[in-house]
């Protein structure tokens, strides 16, 4: 299931979020809630396959994008629709909460 989640870099970020609905999880390896959110996002990616893209970006390895979007707490999930931010969630959430959040942009 993990291959359903895309891993973004600073260099490709804008190209990855410019089309359709994309949920991006800003995370860090040292973050406990981020690790707890990983299986939730795998389930969401599976359930939303074909409707929305789920991606992750590591704030330590890709600081430019994290700074651009003023990420001050992880995990932070930002929802993009055709390249524009349409909402964000901060903290650990359930799969149902995340799916409702994504569906709000459809």
Biotite code that builds the C-alpha atoms (Angstrom):
import biotite.structure as struc

atoms = struc.array([
    struc.Atom([0.000, 0.000, 0.000], chain_id="A", res_id=1, res_name="UNK", atom_name="CA", element="C"),
    struc.Atom([2.856, 2.398, 0.690], chain_id="A", res_id=2, res_name="UNK", atom_name="CA", element="C"),
    struc.Atom([3.436, 2.849, -3.050], chain_id="A", res_id=3, res_name="UNK", atom_name="CA", element="C"),
    struc.Atom([0.047, 4.607, -3.242], chain_id="A", res_id=4, res_name="UNK", atom_name="CA", element="C"),
    struc.Atom([1.621, 7.529, -1.372], chain_id="A", res_id=5, res_name="UNK", atom_name="CA", element="C"),
    struc.Atom([3.916, 9.766, -3.382], chain_id="A", res_id=6, res_name="UNK", atom_name="CA", element="C"),
    struc.Atom([7.026, 11.263, -1.814], chain_id="A", res_id=7, res_name="UNK", atom_name="CA", element="C"),
    struc.Atom([7.602, 14.857, -2.897], chain_id="A", res_id=8, res_name="UNK", atom_name="CA", element="C"),
    struc.Atom([10.790, 16.924, -3.034], chain_id="A", res_id=9, res_name="UNK", atom_name="CA", element="C"),
    struc.Atom([11.157, 20.699, -3.029], chain_id="A", res_id=10, res_name="UNK", atom_name="CA", element="C"),
    struc.Atom([12.094, 20.651, -6.714], chain_id="A", res_id=11, res_name="UNK", atom_name="CA", element="C"),
    struc.Atom([9.046, 18.771, -7.965], chain_id="A", res_id=12, res_name="UNK", atom_name="CA", element="C"),
    struc.Atom([6.471, 19.913, -5.411], chain_id="A", res_id=13, res_name="UNK", atom_name="CA", element="C"),
    struc.Atom([4.551, 22.482, -7.473], chain_id="A", res_id=14, res_name="UNK", atom_name="CA", element="C"),
    struc.Atom([4.381, 20.207, -10.511], chain_id="A", res_id=15, res_name="UNK", atom_name="CA", element="C"),
    struc.Atom([2.972, 17.422, -8.309], chain_id="A", res_id=16, res_name="UNK", atom_name="CA", element="C"),
    struc.Atom([0.129, 19.495, -6.819], chain_id="A", res_id=17, res_name="UNK", atom_name="CA", element="C"),
    struc.Atom([-0.905, 21.520, -9.874], chain_id="A", res_id=18, res_name="UNK", atom_name="CA", element="C"),
    struc.Atom([-3.556, 19.114, -11.187], chain_id="A", res_id=19, res_name="UNK", atom_name="CA", element="C"),
    struc.Atom([-6.536, 17.639, -9.366], chain_id="A", res_id=20, res_name="UNK", atom_name="CA", element="C"),
    struc.Atom([-6.981, 17.154, -5.632], chain_id="A", res_id=21, res_name="UNK", atom_name="CA", element="C"),
    struc.Atom([-3.775, 16.416, -3.716], chain_id="A", res_id=22, res_name="UNK", atom_name="CA", element="C"),
    struc.Atom([-3.380, 15.927, 0.035], chain_id="A", res_id=23, res_name="UNK", atom_name="CA", element="C"),
    struc.Atom([0.168, 16.594, 1.225], chain_id="A", res_id=24, res_name="UNK", atom_name="CA", element="C"),
    struc.Atom([1.361, 15.402, 4.627], chain_id="A", res_id=25, res_name="UNK", atom_name="CA", element="C"),
    struc.Atom([4.201, 17.552, 5.961], chain_id="A", res_id=26, res_name="UNK", atom_name="CA", element="C"),
    struc.Atom([5.999, 15.252, 8.393], chain_id="A", res_id=27, res_name="UNK", atom_name="CA", element="C"),
    struc.Atom([9.292, 14.435, 10.112], chain_id="A", res_id=28, res_name="UNK", atom_name="CA", element="C"),
    struc.Atom([10.889, 11.102, 10.977], chain_id="A", res_id=29, res_name="UNK", atom_name="CA", element="C"),
    struc.Atom([11.356, 12.125, 14.637], chain_id="A", res_id=30, res_name="UNK", atom_name="CA", element="C"),
    struc.Atom([7.647, 12.972, 15.046], chain_id="A", res_id=31, res_name="UNK", atom_name="CA", element="C"),
    struc.Atom([5.627, 10.329, 16.933], chain_id="A", res_id=32, res_name="UNK", atom_name="CA", element="C"),
    struc.Atom([2.190, 11.509, 15.748], chain_id="A", res_id=33, res_name="UNK", atom_name="CA", element="C"),
    struc.Atom([3.555, 11.551, 12.174], chain_id="A", res_id=34, res_name="UNK", atom_name="CA", element="C"),
    struc.Atom([4.492, 7.886, 12.486], chain_id="A", res_id=35, res_name="UNK", atom_name="CA", element="C"),
    struc.Atom([1.012, 7.122, 13.873], chain_id="A", res_id=36, res_name="UNK", atom_name="CA", element="C"),
    struc.Atom([-0.571, 8.967, 10.943], chain_id="A", res_id=37, res_name="UNK", atom_name="CA", element="C"),
    struc.Atom([1.339, 6.939, 8.306], chain_id="A", res_id=38, res_name="UNK", atom_name="CA", element="C"),
    struc.Atom([-0.975, 3.866, 8.289], chain_id="A", res_id=39, res_name="UNK", atom_name="CA", element="C"),
    struc.Atom([-4.013, 6.175, 8.331], chain_id="A", res_id=40, res_name="UNK", atom_name="CA", element="C"),
    struc.Atom([-2.730, 7.910, 5.193], chain_id="A", res_id=41, res_name="UNK", atom_name="CA", element="C"),
    struc.Atom([-2.010, 4.554, 3.536], chain_id="A", res_id=42, res_name="UNK", atom_name="CA", element="C"),
    struc.Atom([-5.663, 3.597, 4.079], chain_id="A", res_id=43, res_name="UNK", atom_name="CA", element="C"),
    struc.Atom([-6.852, 6.988, 2.798], chain_id="A", res_id=44, res_name="UNK", atom_name="CA", element="C"),
    struc.Atom([-4.646, 6.685, -0.295], chain_id="A", res_id=45, res_name="UNK", atom_name="CA", element="C"),
    struc.Atom([-6.098, 3.244, -0.995], chain_id="A", res_id=46, res_name="UNK", atom_name="CA", element="C"),
    struc.Atom([-9.700, 4.376, -0.455], chain_id="A", res_id=47, res_name="UNK", atom_name="CA", element="C"),
    struc.Atom([-9.282, 7.587, -2.489], chain_id="A", res_id=48, res_name="UNK", atom_name="CA", element="C"),
    struc.Atom([-7.275, 6.014, -5.329], chain_id="A", res_id=49, res_name="UNK", atom_name="CA", element="C"),
    struc.Atom([-8.374, 7.475, -8.651], chain_id="A", res_id=50, res_name="UNK", atom_name="CA", element="C"),
    struc.Atom([-10.085, 10.416, -6.944], chain_id="A", res_id=51, res_name="UNK", atom_name="CA", element="C"),
    struc.Atom([-7.248, 12.173, -5.122], chain_id="A", res_id=52, res_name="UNK", atom_name="CA", element="C"),
    struc.Atom([-3.502, 11.904, -4.696], chain_id="A", res_id=53, res_name="UNK", atom_name="CA", element="C"),
    struc.Atom([-1.911, 11.499, -1.269], chain_id="A", res_id=54, res_name="UNK", atom_name="CA", element="C"),
    struc.Atom([1.675, 12.633, -0.877], chain_id="A", res_id=55, res_name="UNK", atom_name="CA", element="C"),
    struc.Atom([4.251, 13.234, 1.832], chain_id="A", res_id=56, res_name="UNK", atom_name="CA", element="C"),
    struc.Atom([7.073, 15.700, 2.206], chain_id="A", res_id=57, res_name="UNK", atom_name="CA", element="C"),
    struc.Atom([9.743, 15.459, 4.915], chain_id="A", res_id=58, res_name="UNK", atom_name="CA", element="C"),
    struc.Atom([10.230, 18.904, 6.449], chain_id="A", res_id=59, res_name="UNK", atom_name="CA", element="C"),
    struc.Atom([13.830, 18.146, 7.455], chain_id="A", res_id=60, res_name="UNK", atom_name="CA", element="C"),
    struc.Atom([14.912, 16.933, 4.013], chain_id="A", res_id=61, res_name="UNK", atom_name="CA", element="C"),
    struc.Atom([12.805, 19.426, 2.027], chain_id="A", res_id=62, res_name="UNK", atom_name="CA", element="C"),
    struc.Atom([12.801, 22.618, 4.129], chain_id="A", res_id=63, res_name="UNK", atom_name="CA", element="C"),
    struc.Atom([12.105, 25.054, 1.262], chain_id="A", res_id=64, res_name="UNK", atom_name="CA", element="C"),
    struc.Atom([8.539, 23.872, 0.729], chain_id="A", res_id=65, res_name="UNK", atom_name="CA", element="C"),
    struc.Atom([7.855, 23.603, 4.472], chain_id="A", res_id=66, res_name="UNK", atom_name="CA", element="C"),
    struc.Atom([9.031, 27.192, 4.917], chain_id="A", res_id=67, res_name="UNK", atom_name="CA", element="C"),
    struc.Atom([6.995, 28.417, 1.942], chain_id="A", res_id=68, res_name="UNK", atom_name="CA", element="C"),
    struc.Atom([3.802, 27.020, 3.480], chain_id="A", res_id=69, res_name="UNK", atom_name="CA", element="C"),
    struc.Atom([4.761, 28.191, 7.011], chain_id="A", res_id=70, res_name="UNK", atom_name="CA", element="C"),
    struc.Atom([4.692, 24.720, 8.547], chain_id="A", res_id=71, res_name="UNK", atom_name="CA", element="C"),
    struc.Atom([5.231, 25.231, 12.272], chain_id="A", res_id=72, res_name="UNK", atom_name="CA", element="C"),
    struc.Atom([3.814, 21.955, 13.581], chain_id="A", res_id=73, res_name="UNK", atom_name="CA", element="C"),
    struc.Atom([3.864, 18.392, 12.276], chain_id="A", res_id=74, res_name="UNK", atom_name="CA", element="C"),
    struc.Atom([1.967, 16.551, 11.112], chain_id="A", res_id=75, res_name="UNK", atom_name="CA", element="C"),
    struc.Atom([0.262, 19.195, 8.994], chain_id="A", res_id=76, res_name="UNK", atom_name="CA", element="C"),
    struc.Atom([-1.830, 18.103, 6.025], chain_id="A", res_id=77, res_name="UNK", atom_name="CA", element="C"),
    struc.Atom([-2.516, 20.643, 3.307], chain_id="A", res_id=78, res_name="UNK", atom_name="CA", element="C"),
    struc.Atom([-5.168, 19.992, 0.686], chain_id="A", res_id=79, res_name="UNK", atom_name="CA", element="C"),
    struc.Atom([-4.543, 21.388, -2.786], chain_id="A", res_id=80, res_name="UNK", atom_name="CA", element="C"),
    struc.Atom([-6.977, 21.643, -5.678], chain_id="A", res_id=81, res_name="UNK", atom_name="CA", element="C"),
    struc.Atom([-5.387, 22.450, -9.024], chain_id="A", res_id=82, res_name="UNK", atom_name="CA", element="C"),
    struc.Atom([-2.336, 23.912, -7.295], chain_id="A", res_id=83, res_name="UNK", atom_name="CA", element="C"),
    struc.Atom([-4.185, 26.133, -4.832], chain_id="A", res_id=84, res_name="UNK", atom_name="CA", element="C"),
    struc.Atom([-4.346, 25.480, -1.094], chain_id="A", res_id=85, res_name="UNK", atom_name="CA", element="C"),
    struc.Atom([-7.966, 24.863, -0.096], chain_id="A", res_id=86, res_name="UNK", atom_name="CA", element="C"),
    struc.Atom([-7.496, 23.792, 3.529], chain_id="A", res_id=87, res_name="UNK", atom_name="CA", element="C"),
    struc.Atom([-5.239, 22.312, 6.177], chain_id="A", res_id=88, res_name="UNK", atom_name="CA", element="C"),
    struc.Atom([-5.439, 19.937, 9.104], chain_id="A", res_id=89, res_name="UNK", atom_name="CA", element="C"),
    struc.Atom([-2.907, 19.895, 11.932], chain_id="A", res_id=90, res_name="UNK", atom_name="CA", element="C"),
    struc.Atom([-2.326, 16.880, 14.129], chain_id="A", res_id=91, res_name="UNK", atom_name="CA", element="C"),
    struc.Atom([-3.270, 13.234, 14.158], chain_id="A", res_id=92, res_name="UNK", atom_name="CA", element="C"),
    struc.Atom([-6.645, 12.468, 12.519], chain_id="A", res_id=93, res_name="UNK", atom_name="CA", element="C"),
    struc.Atom([-8.715, 9.387, 11.712], chain_id="A", res_id=94, res_name="UNK", atom_name="CA", element="C"),
    struc.Atom([-9.011, 8.012, 8.190], chain_id="A", res_id=95, res_name="UNK", atom_name="CA", element="C"),
    struc.Atom([-12.670, 9.082, 8.088], chain_id="A", res_id=96, res_name="UNK", atom_name="CA", element="C"),
    struc.Atom([-11.753, 12.646, 9.091], chain_id="A", res_id=97, res_name="UNK", atom_name="CA", element="C"),
    struc.Atom([-9.101, 12.835, 6.381], chain_id="A", res_id=98, res_name="UNK", atom_name="CA", element="C"),
    struc.Atom([-11.436, 11.386, 3.716], chain_id="A", res_id=99, res_name="UNK", atom_name="CA", element="C"),
    struc.Atom([-14.148, 13.915, 4.627], chain_id="A", res_id=100, res_name="UNK", atom_name="CA", element="C"),
    struc.Atom([-11.531, 16.663, 4.381], chain_id="A", res_id=101, res_name="UNK", atom_name="CA", element="C"),
    struc.Atom([-10.487, 15.483, 0.906], chain_id="A", res_id=102, res_name="UNK", atom_name="CA", element="C"),
    struc.Atom([-14.099, 15.078, -0.242], chain_id="A", res_id=103, res_name="UNK", atom_name="CA", element="C"),
    struc.Atom([-14.788, 18.693, 0.769], chain_id="A", res_id=104, res_name="UNK", atom_name="CA", element="C"),
    struc.Atom([-12.602, 19.778, -2.175], chain_id="A", res_id=105, res_name="UNK", atom_name="CA", element="C"),
    struc.Atom([-14.223, 17.531, -4.766], chain_id="A", res_id=106, res_name="UNK", atom_name="CA", element="C"),
])
